[in-house]
Amino acid sequence: MKRRNLLDLLIDRPIVHPTRIDAVAWRGRQLTIAIRGHRWWASPYEDRQTEGKVSLVFNGLEEGRLLTDELNPDDDEALEGFEVIPVSDVPWAQGCDWSIYCSGPIGEPISLFAKVHDYLRLSEAFFGPEHFLNEATDISRFVAMTKAGGFLVGRGPACIRDLICAELERQGVPHNVVRTITDTGPKFLVRLGHSAFLCQEALAELAD
């Protein structure tokens, strides 16, 4: 069994249909998707009538969502839209290295919440505002928190920091920013249909 970096393989060998998902196995922090169909991973000149099998292996799984109703074994274009993206190319998926503290109340907290929400939706992120804004799993608690004299409003990567700070400046809210480098984060964002997740390693296991 040979293993190849999946990102490199997809650059060298674009996916060609038919491709079907035979099986999905989840064990610990590893997800394996068994693929059957045209042997696009072998050569661009393969006979489309000849079927082969390959396993897509994702190690070090982190946050994400997997929609099982999209894993249809009869779908012969199962990898339509499948992509592996370096996290370094995905601003919202990078480490939450920045903490933003307010030293006065926020007059329009829902406006701040909406800015973060809309940015994440437009970016097709699977994180919601509650991932970055403090106490935002409950909007009423978030609003109540923002009436205090001093509080942590949120943590996030640079793109979220800039978004929060721009809105605080617009509202004239005094604030400061503290940087704390996080531990090593995920390396890849994987998208498959409407499913998406972060992982440390993305591999293709090829038969010898």
Solvent accessible surface area in square Angstrom, and as a share of the most:
residue,aa,sasa,rsa
1,M,143,0.64
2,K,116,0.49
3,R,125,0.46
4,R,80,0.29
5,N,59,0.30
6,L,0,0.00
7,L,39,0.19
8,D,70,0.36
9,L,0,0.00
10,L,31,0.15
11,I,126,0.64
12,D,74,0.38
13,R,65,0.24
14,P,90,0.57
15,I,42,0.22
16,V,39,0.23
17,H,42,0.19
18,P,43,0.27
19,T,0,0.00
20,R,60,0.22
21,I,8,0.04
22,D,62,0.32
23,A,55,0.42
24,V,56,0.32
25,A,58,0.45
26,W,151,0.53
27,R,203,0.74
28,G,65,0.63
29,R,138,0.50
30,Q,64,0.28
31,L,1,0.01
32,T,31,0.18
33,I,2,0.01
34,A,29,0.22
35,I,1,0.01
36,R,65,0.24
37,G,0,0.00
38,H,6,0.03
39,R,72,0.26
40,W,2,0.01
41,W,16,0.06
42,A,34,0.27
43,S,26,0.17
44,P,84,0.53
45,Y,195,0.74
46,E,47,0.21
47,D,83,0.43
48,R,143,0.52
49,Q,158,0.70
50,T,65,0.38
51,E,88,0.39
52,G,13,0.12
53,K,137,0.58
54,V,4,0.02
55,S,27,0.17
56,L,0,0.00
57,V,3,0.01
58,F,0,0.00
59,N,29,0.15
60,G,15,0.14
61,L,16,0.08
62,E,61,0.28
63,E,81,0.36
64,G,41,0.39
65,R,110,0.40
66,L,42,0.21
67,L,66,0.33
68,T,103,0.60
69,D,124,0.64
70,E,63,0.28
71,L,36,0.18
72,N,70,0.36
73,P,83,0.52
74,D,119,0.61
75,D,54,0.28
76,D,59,0.30
77,E,81,0.36
78,A,15,0.12
79,L,3,0.01
80,E,106,0.47
81,G,55,0.53
82,F,16,0.07
83,E,70,0.32
84,V,9,0.05
85,I,39,0.20
86,P,37,0.23
87,V,11,0.06
88,S,87,0.56
89,D,97,0.50
90,V,10,0.06
91,P,67,0.42
92,W,6,0.02
93,A,5,0.04
94,Q,70,0.31
95,G,30,0.29
96,C,38,0.23
97,D,27,0.14
98,W,49,0.17
99,S,9,0.06
100,I,0,0.00
101,Y,79,0.30
102,C,4,0.02
103,S,70,0.45
104,G,7,0.06
105,P,82,0.51
106,I,6,0.03
107,G,70,0.67
108,E,86,0.39
109,P,14,0.09
110,I,93,0.47
111,S,30,0.19
112,L,0,0.00
113,F,28,0.12
114,A,40,0.31
115,K,92,0.39
116,V,0,0.00
117,H,69,0.31
118,D,73,0.38
119,Y,57,0.22
120,L,4,0.02
121,R,178,0.65
122,L,158,0.78
123,S,34,0.22
124,E,117,0.53
125,A,14,0.11
126,F,33,0.14
127,F,25,0.10
128,G,19,0.18
129,P,10,0.06
130,E,84,0.38
131,H,70,0.31
132,F,5,0.02
133,L,4,0.02
134,N,51,0.26
135,E,64,0.29
136,A,5,0.04
137,T,117,0.68
138,D,62,0.32
139,I,85,0.43
140,S,77,0.50
141,R,139,0.51
142,F,0,0.00
143,V,35,0.20
144,A,62,0.48
145,M,29,0.13
146,T,0,0.00
147,K,141,0.60
148,A,44,0.34
149,G,55,0.53
150,G,51,0.49
151,F,24,0.10
152,L,30,0.15
153,V,0,0.00
154,G,1,0.01
155,R,118,0.43
156,G,0,0.00
157,P,4,0.03
158,A,44,0.34
159,C,29,0.18
160,I,0,0.00
161,R,51,0.19
162,D,74,0.38
163,L,44,0.22
164,I,0,0.00
165,C,16,0.10
166,A,59,0.45
167,E,5,0.02
168,L,0,0.00
169,E,115,0.51
170,R,138,0.50
171,Q,39,0.17
172,G,60,0.58
173,V,9,0.05
174,P,74,0.46
175,H,48,0.22
176,N,79,0.41
177,V,55,0.32
178,V,71,0.41
179,R,142,0.52
180,T,87,0.51
181,I,117,0.60
182,T,60,0.35
183,D,132,0.68
184,T,117,0.68
185,G,29,0.28
186,P,24,0.15
187,K,115,0.49
188,F,24,0.10
189,L,1,0.01
190,V,1,0.00
191,R,37,0.14
192,L,10,0.05
193,G,48,0.47
194,H,128,0.57
195,S,2,0.02
196,A,0,0.00
197,F,13,0.05
198,L,3,0.02
199,C,0,0.00
200,Q,48,0.22
201,E,70,0.32
202,A,1,0.01
203,L,18,0.09
204,A,0,0.00
205,E,35,0.16
206,L,17,0.08
207,A,76,0.59
208,D,138,0.72
